[in-house]
């Protein structure tokens, strides 16, 4: 049996698709679905035949018209993402994308000036915040899970997708020996900076206040989980289910406990745990390479932004005369 011919562009598209992060793929699918719905309203039968003017009007509509649910237009970050989704669909179909046309580029540039494109910076939760949040976790199965999730998410600077993807056999606790305290090695199977799934390992110390190892062991003990997903959804009565937490559960959990300690939940997100570790490490003068070994950032400039935030008032240039 002869196999169908495969062009270099077909291979290229398959590689791109497989390398794309699952959340990015979902976002692109949503962007394309919104564009096809817009084309249907404009009576354009084939979205891949849309002109640059149609694409420009679509992006303008996204950035200026209220959306159902929130009542607000889409952020410019989402508008740019939808533009990228259109580009990818046209490229996959071996067609020139209208997003490259000067009309579309001028529209995006004008919208950026009008609305601004500064990314939202969520509040970094420092070690004191985490101690207070963990203290608010109830003495129950759910509370034990939440304490373990908060502690590990902070101590290992995990992204919310990485927290949800953790499995029991990804956690290796090394017993204390001689003068060495207990240690944990955390295997990350796939991440934003490891799309090929080569795997990354994070060293997590025992700690004295956040105590991530104690809290993970307490969760495994009370939940009686021995394999499968580490952090799972639970029924209202406290019964542990088989399915893992969804990445959208993480910000809700973080917001719940920040509200309990008097912080504004609107200022935090799931990323606040990861950002908090970097900011805390920088404030305690940890070396840049040691911070990046935990966060697995590939670009030092990203980490430096957190370090500048932590150092903003340390040795301030105006301390001697203001």
N, C-alpha and C positions, 0 to 999 in steps of 0.2 A: 504494500500500500504506500503510495507516495504522500509525503507530507506537504501541506500548503506552503507556498513560498512566504518567507518572512523578510520584510524589508528592514534596513537599519533603523528607520524611524519607528517601526513597530517595536523592535527590541528596546529602543531608547525609551519609549512611552511605558513599556512594562516595567523597566528598571525604575523609572521615576515614580510610577504608581506604587511599587513595592517598597520604595525607600521613604515614601511620604508617611508622616506620623498619622496614626488613626484619627486623632482629633482634627488634624489639618484636612484630612480627606473628607471627614464629615462636614467641616465648615465649607469646603469647596462645593460639596454636593448641595448644601443648603443655598449657597450663593447662586449656583447654576439653576436650582429650582425656582428661586425668586426671579431670576432673569427670564426663564421660560414662561413663568406666570405673567410677567410684565408683557412679554411678547404676545401672549395669547390675548391680553386685554387690548393690545395695539393691533390685533388681527394680523400678526406676522406668523405664518404657519410654521416656518422653519427658523428657529433661533440662530442657527448657523449661517443664515443669510442676512442677519441683521447688519445694518449699516453703522458706521461710526456715530452718526447723529442719533440713532436709536439707543446705542450703548451710552452715549453721553447723557441723554434724557433719563435713562434708567438710573444712572449713578447720581444724577441731580435729584431725582425723585427719592432715592434712598437717603440722601443726606439732608433733605429739607422737609419731607412729608412725615407726619406722625405715623408710627407703626402701631398696629393693633397690639394690645396688651400693655406695653409701657406708655404709649401715648407720645413717645419721643422719636425723633428721627434716629437713624442709625449713626453710630460714631464713625468718624473718618477712618479709624482703624478697620472697621468692618466694611466700609465702602471700598477701601483699597483691597481688602481680602476678596470681596466679590468681583472686583476688577481682575484680580489674579485668577479667580475661578473661571472667568470668561476666557481669559488668555489661554489657560490650560486646555479647556474644551476645544477651542479652535485649533490649538497646536496638535492635540491628539487626533483631530480630524484632518490634519495636514492642510490647514487653511491659515491664511494670514489673519491674525487677530485684529479686529477693529480697535482694540485698546491701544495699539501702537500709533493710531492716527493722531495728527496734531489736534483735532477737535476734541478727542477724549482726553488727551494729555492736558490741554488748556482747561478743560472742565475740572479735572481733578486738582490742578494747580490753583484755580480760582476758589474751589471749595475749601482747599486747605487754608488759604488766606482768610476766608470768611469765617470758618469754624475753628481753625487751629487744629494741630495734630499732635500736641504734646501728649505722651502716653500717661495713663493714670498710674500714679504711684501709690500703692497700698501701704498702710502702716506696717512697719516691721515690728513684730512681737518679740521683745527682748526677754532675757532669762527670768527677770522678775515677773513679767506678765505671765510667762508659762507656769511658774510656781503657783501664782495666784489662781490661774485657770484650772490647773490640775487639782488644787485644793477644793475647787467647787464641784469636782466630779463626784457624784453620789456613790455611796457604798453599795453598789449593785453590780450585776453583770454588765449592764450597759455602761455604767460609770467606770468600771475597770477597763472596758474596751476603749472608751473615750480617753482615759488617762494614758493608756499605752499608745494610742494613735497620736495624741498631742506630743507626748514625750519623744517618740521615735521620729515623727515628722520633723520636729525641731532639731533633735540631736544629729540626725543624718541629713538634714537640709534637703528633704525629699520634695519633689513635685507631687501634686495631688494624684496624678495618674500613676506615679511610681508607688505611692502609698496603697492605692487600690489594687495594684497588680502584684503586690507582695504575696508570697506563699510561705507556708510553714517551713518548707525545706530551703527557703532562701535565707533563713536565720540560723546562724551557727554561733552558739555561746561557748566561749572557751573558759573553762573553770580557772579559778585562781591557782597560782602555783608559785611557791616561794614568796618573793616580794611583789609578784605581779598580781594585780587585781583581776577580776573577771573582765573579759572583753567580748565584744560581739563583732562578727563579720556579717555584713549584710550584702547579699547578692542582688544586683539590679539587672534583670534579664534584658531589658530594652528601655531606652530613654531617649529624650530629645536629642542628646548629643551622641547617641549610639543607636542609630536607626537600623544598622545591620544586625543588631542583636548579638554582638560579640560578648556582651556581659561586662559589668563593672562591679567592683567590690568596694564597700565603704567600711572603714573601721569606726566602731562606735564604742567609746569608753564607758566604764561603769557609771561614773558621775557621782556627785555627792548630794545634789539637790533635785535635779530633774530626774535622775536615776532611770534612764530608759530601759536598761536590762531588767531591773526589778519589775518594772511595770509591764513589759512584754511577757515575762515569765508568769506574772500574776494573771494576765489575760489568758494565756495558754492553759493555766491550771483551772481557772474558774469556768472557762468555756469548754474545756475538754477537747479542744481541737488538736488533732495530731497530724493532719495533712490537709492539703487544699488551700484555699484563700486564707490569709492571715486575718485581715479585718473584714468582717462580714456584717450584712444587714441583720437586723433583729426584729422580732415581733414585739408588739407593745408590752406583752407580759414578760419579756426578757429571754424568750427562746431564740437560740442562735440558728440562723438559716444557713443554707449552703452557698448562696450567691454572695459574691464580694460586694463591698460598698461601691457605689458609683462615684465617679470623680466629682459629680455635682453635690454629693453628700458632704464632702470635706469642707467647703466654704460655709455651709449651713452649720456644721458642727463648730467650726472656729468662731463664727459670729455669735452662736449661742453662748459660748463660755466667755467671750470678750464682753458681752453685754452683762453677764453676771458679775464681772469685776469692775464695772463702771465705765468701760470704753464704748465708743460709738461703733456699733457693728458695721455701719456703712463705710468705715475707714479701713476695714480689714477684708481679707479674702484667704483662700487656701494658700496662696503664695506668701502670706504673712509669716508662716512658720519658717520657710526657706530663707526669706529675706531677713528674718529675725536672727537666724543662726549666723549669717554672714555679718550682719551689723554688730552682733554681740562679740563675735570672734575678733572683728576689727577693733572694737572698743577695748578689748583685752589684749591688744597688741599681738595677735596671732600672725604668723608669717603668711604672706600671700600664697605661696606654694602649698602650704598646709591647708589653707582655706579651700583652695581649688581642688585639693585631693578629696575633700568631702563633697563639695558642691558639683565637681566634675565639669565646671565651666571650661570651655576651650578658649575663651577670649578673656584675657585679664582685665580689659577695659570695663567689662560688665561688673566684675567684682570690685574694681576700683571705685565705681560709683557709690557702692555701699560704704567703702572705707572712707571716702570723702565725706559722706553723711555723718559717719561716726566721729570723724576728726574735726568736724566743722568748728567746734569751740575749744578744741585742745590746742594750746600754744597759739591762740588767736593773735593775729597781727596787731590788733588794737588793745590787747590786755594791758600793756604798759602805760597807755595814755588816755584811754576812754573812761 
